[in-house]
Amino acid sequence: MANATLERLPMTMGYFRLIHRCFAGNRGAALLDGTGVSERDLANAAAEISLFQQVRQIENVTALHGPGWAFSQPELWNPSAHGAIATAMVSAPTIGDAVDVLRRYAHVRAPFFHIALKPRGQIVRLEYELTAALDEPQWRPMIEIAFVAVRALVQASLGRAPNEMQFSFAAPKPDYDAKVRAGLSPHVQYGARLNMVELPKAWMDIPSTGADSALHRHALGELQTALARLDDPMDLRAQVERLLQTMPDGRLGAEDVARALGVSRRTLARRLMEAGTQFRDLLDDEMKARAAKLLAAKTFSRDAIAERLGYRDPTSFSRACRRWFG
């Protein structure tokens, strides 16, 4: 289960924007389908999305370009794509310090996993524990991107190609294995217990080529600020509202939303209570808004609207309408 710093973390718009720019081509609408993200959102530097929306985009890219697309342009995942965490890693005093930054803050950029650092003899292992209930086709492209990214970040700190790194996937060997090895390393394994990256322990004391104490402190400050936001229950409320607004026909239950945000259902209820609301009230508000639009459009029958909104029968929908609209 996700820890307290992961539970309320939104997904960065940066990756969403980068993926859209590089893979949309003339199919931009298809890439945005079902995400709830508009072209205006993409142009808004302050916009945020949820993990739920990022997963939708990942599914769309895979549908358009096929599995393995994350390796088609590995240069996309260079350090500049990773914001403050890249700055903190590259400017860290040593490779070991850079790796520790990744362990502490990777979930700021990717809230679907948490990294554990496990020294094993002459190697240091980074174990990527999934903290959201995602299916393999959903998490695999994101783990592939994470692995290409960590390789690029270590290379920037090390000052040379980190060919000794080893990568293990908790998934079967894919048809595009050659692309994986070309983008990562000859040392790739499949069917592992966890998604893992291994580095030589001897690297940990090597000074980083970009070591800069002032820059490092500044980047760490930005990352700490991002984590501090997690203590604000209103932030979780906003994430829940975004998820409900982007859900397809039907409805998301509290358990579905908790999983999408990487939290327990109990934590979801507690944090929403701290924000002065309950999940059922937020869901009811979204159902009311959707019902009002559908009824005003006069495109569907009341029975059809009830079905689209996930009501078990038209009578239940009629009772809700009387409560909402009198």
PAROKOL-730585 format. One record per residue (C-alpha): residue in three letters; chain; x, y, z. Coordinates in steps of 0.05 Angstrom, whole numbers, padded with zeros to 5 digits. Example, Ala and Ser with C-alpha at 12.3 -4.5 7.8 and 13.67 -1.06 7.14 Angstrom:
# residues 2
{ALA A {00246 -00090 00156}}
{SER A {00273 -00021 00143}}
END
This chain:
# residues 326
{MET A {00000 00000 00000}}
{ALA A {00026 00070 -00015}}
{ASN A {00056 00109 00042}}
{ALA A {00032 00178 00064}}
{THR A {00076 00216 00015}}
{LEU A {00050 00176 -00044}}
{GLU A {-00024 00173 -00027}}
{ARG A {-00045 00241 -00053}}
{LEU A {00006 00253 -00108}}
{PRO A {-00020 00277 -00176}}
{MET A {00014 00256 -00241}}
{THR A {00058 00309 -00273}}
{MET A {00031 00340 -00337}}
{GLY A {00102 00341 -00363}}
{TYR A {00104 00269 -00386}}
{PHE A {00033 00273 -00414}}
{ARG A {00052 00335 -00454}}
{LEU A {00118 00304 -00480}}
{ILE A {00084 00239 -00501}}
{HIS A {00029 00277 -00536}}
{ARG A {00077 00321 -00574}}
{CYS A {00120 00263 -00598}}
{PHE A {00069 00210 -00613}}
{ALA A {00004 00246 -00632}}
{GLY A {00023 00263 -00704}}
{ASN A {-00043 00276 -00740}}
{ARG A {-00079 00233 -00689}}
{GLY A {-00079 00283 -00631}}
{ALA A {-00154 00274 -00617}}
{ALA A {-00146 00198 -00613}}
{LEU A {-00088 00206 -00564}}
{LEU A {-00131 00250 -00519}}
{ASP A {-00193 00206 -00524}}
{GLY A {-00221 00191 -00456}}
{THR A {-00167 00228 -00418}}
{GLY A {-00207 00290 -00403}}
{VAL A {-00147 00332 -00424}}
{SER A {-00158 00385 -00477}}
{GLU A {-00109 00421 -00523}}
{ARG A {-00119 00482 -00478}}
{ASP A {-00097 00440 -00418}}
{LEU A {-00034 00419 -00455}}
{ALA A {-00016 00492 -00466}}
{ASN A {-00028 00510 -00393}}
{ALA A {00039 00507 -00356}}
{ALA A {00002 00503 -00289}}
{ALA A {-00045 00445 -00309}}
{GLU A {-00042 00380 -00271}}
{ILE A {-00070 00311 -00285}}
{SER A {-00082 00248 -00247}}
{LEU A {-00050 00179 -00255}}
{PHE A {-00118 00157 -00281}}
{GLN A {-00112 00206 -00339}}
{GLN A {-00039 00186 -00353}}
{VAL A {-00059 00113 -00357}}
{ARG A {-00113 00130 -00408}}
{GLN A {-00061 00165 -00451}}
{ILE A {-00013 00106 -00445}}
{GLU A {-00069 00060 -00470}}
{ASN A {-00083 00106 -00528}}
{VAL A {-00010 00109 -00550}}
{THR A {-00004 00034 -00547}}
{ALA A {-00067 00026 -00588}}
{LEU A {-00040 00074 -00641}}
{HIS A {00034 00054 -00642}}
{GLY A {00036 -00016 -00613}}
{PRO A {00075 -00043 -00553}}
{GLY A {00147 -00021 -00545}}
{TRP A {00134 00051 -00567}}
{ALA A {00173 00076 -00506}}
{PHE A {00237 00052 -00539}}
{SER A {00223 00083 -00607}}
{GLN A {00251 00150 -00585}}
{PRO A {00293 00137 -00522}}
{GLU A {00325 00206 -00528}}
{LEU A {00258 00235 -00505}}
{TRP A {00271 00211 -00434}}
{ASN A {00335 00250 -00424}}
{PRO A {00347 00288 -00359}}
{SER A {00312 00351 -00382}}
{ALA A {00246 00313 -00383}}
{HIS A {00247 00299 -00308}}
{GLY A {00247 00368 -00276}}
{ALA A {00274 00379 -00206}}
{ILE A {00288 00306 -00193}}
{ALA A {00337 00305 -00252}}
{THR A {00370 00369 -00228}}
{ALA A {00377 00341 -00158}}
{MET A {00407 00276 -00183}}
{VAL A {00456 00305 -00233}}
{SER A {00480 00359 -00183}}
{ALA A {00487 00310 -00125}}
{PRO A {00557 00301 -00095}}
{THR A {00563 00227 -00114}}
{ILE A {00528 00173 -00154}}
{GLY A {00505 00144 -00088}}
{ASP A {00473 00210 -00068}}
{ALA A {00440 00214 -00137}}
{VAL A {00411 00144 -00128}}
{ASP A {00385 00163 -00059}}
{VAL A {00349 00223 -00090}}
{LEU A {00315 00175 -00138}}
{ARG A {00295 00130 -00080}}
{ARG A {00266 00188 -00039}}
{TYR A {00231 00228 -00094}}
{ALA A {00217 00185 -00156}}
{HIS A {00144 00180 -00137}}
{VAL A {00138 00256 -00143}}
{ARG A {00142 00246 -00218}}
{ALA A {00113 00175 -00222}}
{PRO A {00061 00161 -00168}}
{PHE A {00048 00089 -00189}}
{PHE A {00111 00060 -00158}}
{HIS A {00156 00067 -00097}}
{ILE A {00230 00051 -00099}}
{ALA A {00266 00010 -00046}}
{LEU A {00343 00011 -00044}}
{LYS A {00372 -00058 -00029}}
{PRO A {00448 -00068 -00025}}
{ARG A {00465 -00139 -00047}}
{GLY A {00539 -00157 -00043}}
{GLN A {00574 -00120 -00099}}
{ILE A {00511 -00090 -00128}}
{VAL A {00458 -00040 -00107}}
{ARG A {00387 -00059 -00127}}
{LEU A {00330 -00011 -00139}}
{GLU A {00264 -00048 -00130}}
{TYR A {00204 -00015 -00162}}
{GLU A {00142 -00034 -00122}}
{LEU A {00077 -00018 -00158}}
{THR A {00030 00021 -00112}}
{ALA A {-00030 00027 -00158}}
{ALA A {-00075 -00029 -00183}}
{LEU A {-00054 -00028 -00256}}
{ASP A {-00055 -00084 -00307}}
{GLU A {00010 -00103 -00342}}
{PRO A {-00007 -00069 -00408}}
{GLN A {-00018 -00005 -00368}}
{TRP A {00043 -00005 -00323}}
{ARG A {00093 -00038 -00370}}
{PRO A {00103 00023 -00416}}
{MET A {00110 00068 -00356}}
{ILE A {00162 00022 -00324}}
{GLU A {00198 00020 -00391}}
{ILE A {00201 00096 -00391}}
{ALA A {00224 00096 -00318}}
{PHE A {00280 00049 -00335}}
{VAL A {00303 00089 -00396}}
{ALA A {00300 00151 -00352}}
{VAL A {00341 00123 -00295}}
{ARG A {00393 00099 -00345}}
{ALA A {00397 00169 -00374}}
{LEU A {00402 00202 -00306}}
{VAL A {00457 00155 -00282}}
{GLN A {00494 00166 -00347}}
{ALA A {00491 00242 -00336}}
{SER A {00519 00234 -00266}}
{LEU A {00571 00181 -00285}}
{GLY A {00596 00216 -00347}}
{ARG A {00595 00155 -00391}}
{ALA A {00548 00100 -00416}}
{PRO A {00527 00058 -00356}}
{ASN A {00532 -00008 -00394}}
{GLU A {00540 -00048 -00330}}
{MET A {00470 -00033 -00306}}
{GLN A {00421 -00091 -00305}}
{PHE A {00346 -00087 -00315}}
{SER A {00293 -00138 -00294}}
{PHE A {00220 -00136 -00314}}
{ALA A {00164 -00170 -00276}}
{ALA A {00133 -00189 -00343}}
{PRO A {00145 -00239 -00399}}
{LYS A {00196 -00227 -00454}}
{PRO A {00163 -00183 -00508}}
{ASP A {00169 -00188 -00584}}
{TYR A {00208 -00123 -00583}}
{ASP A {00263 -00149 -00537}}
{ALA A {00316 -00123 -00586}}
{LYS A {00290 -00052 -00577}}
{VAL A {00292 -00060 -00502}}
{ARG A {00364 -00082 -00501}}
{ALA A {00384 -00028 -00550}}
{GLY A {00351 00025 -00506}}
{LEU A {00374 -00001 -00439}}
{SER A {00430 -00052 -00436}}
{PRO A {00449 -00122 -00459}}
{HIS A {00435 -00143 -00388}}
{VAL A {00359 -00150 -00388}}
{GLN A {00318 -00204 -00355}}
{TYR A {00243 -00220 -00356}}
{GLY A {00195 -00256 -00311}}
{ALA A {00227 -00228 -00248}}
{ARG A {00193 -00223 -00181}}
{LEU A {00195 -00147 -00184}}
{ASN A {00215 -00093 -00233}}
{MET A {00287 -00079 -00214}}
{VAL A {00350 -00040 -00234}}
{GLU A {00418 -00062 -00210}}
{LEU A {00482 -00019 -00208}}
{PRO A {00553 -00035 -00185}}
{LYS A {00563 -00017 -00112}}
{ALA A {00631 00011 -00131}}
{TRP A {00596 00068 -00167}}
{MET A {00564 00095 -00104}}
{ASP A {00626 00135 -00082}}
{ILE A {00643 00163 -00151}}
{PRO A {00635 00239 -00153}}
{SER A {00580 00262 -00200}}
{THR A {00605 00298 -00262}}
{GLY A {00553 00353 -00250}}
{ALA A {00562 00361 -00174}}
{ASP A {00538 00430 -00152}}
{SER A {00520 00439 -00079}}
{ALA A {00479 00503 -00088}}
{LEU A {00439 00475 -00146}}
{HIS A {00430 00410 -00109}}
{ARG A {00401 00445 -00047}}
{HIS A {00354 00486 -00090}}
{ALA A {00328 00425 -00127}}
{LEU A {00318 00386 -00062}}
{GLY A {00278 00446 -00036}}
{GLU A {00231 00442 -00096}}
{LEU A {00222 00367 -00085}}
{GLN A {00207 00378 -00011}}
{THR A {00156 00431 -00029}}
{ALA A {00122 00381 -00075}}
{LEU A {00119 00330 -00019}}
{ALA A {00092 00382 00031}}
{ARG A {00031 00391 -00014}}
{LEU A {00012 00320 00002}}
{ASP A {-00009 00340 00072}}
{ASP A {-00064 00385 00044}}
{PRO A {-00130 00345 00042}}
{MET A {-00158 00395 -00007}}
{ASP A {-00107 00370 -00058}}
{LEU A {-00136 00300 -00053}}
{ARG A {-00207 00327 -00060}}
{ALA A {-00186 00362 -00125}}
{GLN A {-00156 00297 -00152}}
{VAL A {-00220 00259 -00136}}
{GLU A {-00262 00311 -00171}}
{ARG A {-00217 00308 -00233}}
{LEU A {-00223 00232 -00235}}
{LEU A {-00298 00235 -00230}}
{GLN A {-00302 00288 -00285}}
{THR A {-00260 00245 -00333}}
{MET A {-00293 00177 -00320}}
{PRO A {-00330 00145 -00378}}
{ASP A {-00402 00123 -00378}}
{GLY A {-00422 00089 -00314}}
{ARG A {-00391 00109 -00248}}
{LEU A {-00328 00099 -00208}}
{GLY A {-00336 00071 -00138}}
{ALA A {-00295 00093 -00078}}
{GLU A {-00251 00031 -00085}}
{ASP A {-00237 00047 -00159}}
{VAL A {-00217 00119 -00142}}
{ALA A {-00174 00097 -00084}}
{ARG A {-00136 00049 -00129}}
{ALA A {-00128 00101 -00184}}
{LEU A {-00097 00149 -00134}}
{GLY A {-00054 00095 -00100}}
{VAL A {-00089 00101 -00033}}
{SER A {-00129 00056 00013}}
{ARG A {-00204 00066 00016}}
{ARG A {-00198 00084 00089}}
{THR A {-00147 00138 00075}}
{LEU A {-00190 00165 00019}}
{ALA A {-00249 00172 00066}}
{ARG A {-00206 00203 00121}}
{ARG A {-00173 00255 00076}}
{LEU A {-00239 00275 00044}}
{MET A {-00270 00283 00113}}
{GLU A {-00212 00329 00131}}
{ALA A {-00229 00368 00068}}
{GLY A {-00301 00374 00092}}
{THR A {-00335 00325 00045}}
{GLN A {-00348 00252 00030}}
{PHE A {-00337 00211 -00033}}
{ARG A {-00411 00197 -00042}}
{ASP A {-00424 00273 -00041}}
{LEU A {-00371 00286 -00095}}
{LEU A {-00398 00229 -00137}}
{ASP A {-00469 00254 -00128}}
{ASP A {-00449 00324 -00151}}
{GLU A {-00417 00295 -00214}}
{MET A {-00478 00251 -00228}}
{LYS A {-00524 00311 -00221}}
{ALA A {-00481 00353 -00269}}
{ARG A {-00481 00298 -00321}}
{ALA A {-00554 00284 -00314}}
{ALA A {-00571 00357 -00323}}
{LYS A {-00531 00360 -00388}}
{LEU A {-00560 00296 -00416}}
{LEU A {-00631 00315 -00399}}
{ALA A {-00622 00385 -00430}}
{ALA A {-00594 00355 -00494}}
{LYS A {-00657 00312 -00503}}
{THR A {-00615 00262 -00543}}
{PHE A {-00628 00201 -00499}}
{SER A {-00688 00172 -00464}}
{ARG A {-00690 00174 -00388}}
{ASP A {-00678 00099 -00387}}
{ALA A {-00616 00107 -00432}}
{ILE A {-00590 00163 -00388}}
{ALA A {-00600 00120 -00326}}
{GLU A {-00558 00066 -00359}}
{ARG A {-00503 00115 -00381}}
{LEU A {-00498 00141 -00310}}
{GLY A {-00492 00071 -00280}}
{TYR A {-00559 00066 -00245}}
{ARG A {-00584 -00004 -00234}}
{ASP A {-00654 00014 -00257}}
{PRO A {-00693 00074 -00283}}
{THR A {-00732 00081 -00218}}
{SER A {-00668 00095 -00179}}
{PHE A {-00650 00148 -00230}}
{SER A {-00719 00180 -00225}}
{ARG A {-00713 00184 -00149}}
{ALA A {-00645 00218 -00157}}
{CYS A {-00674 00268 -00206}}
{ARG A {-00730 00286 -00158}}
{ARG A {-00678 00298 -00103}}
{TRP A {-00634 00339 -00150}}
{PHE A {-00684 00379 -00190}}
{GLY A {-00749 00375 -00150}}
END
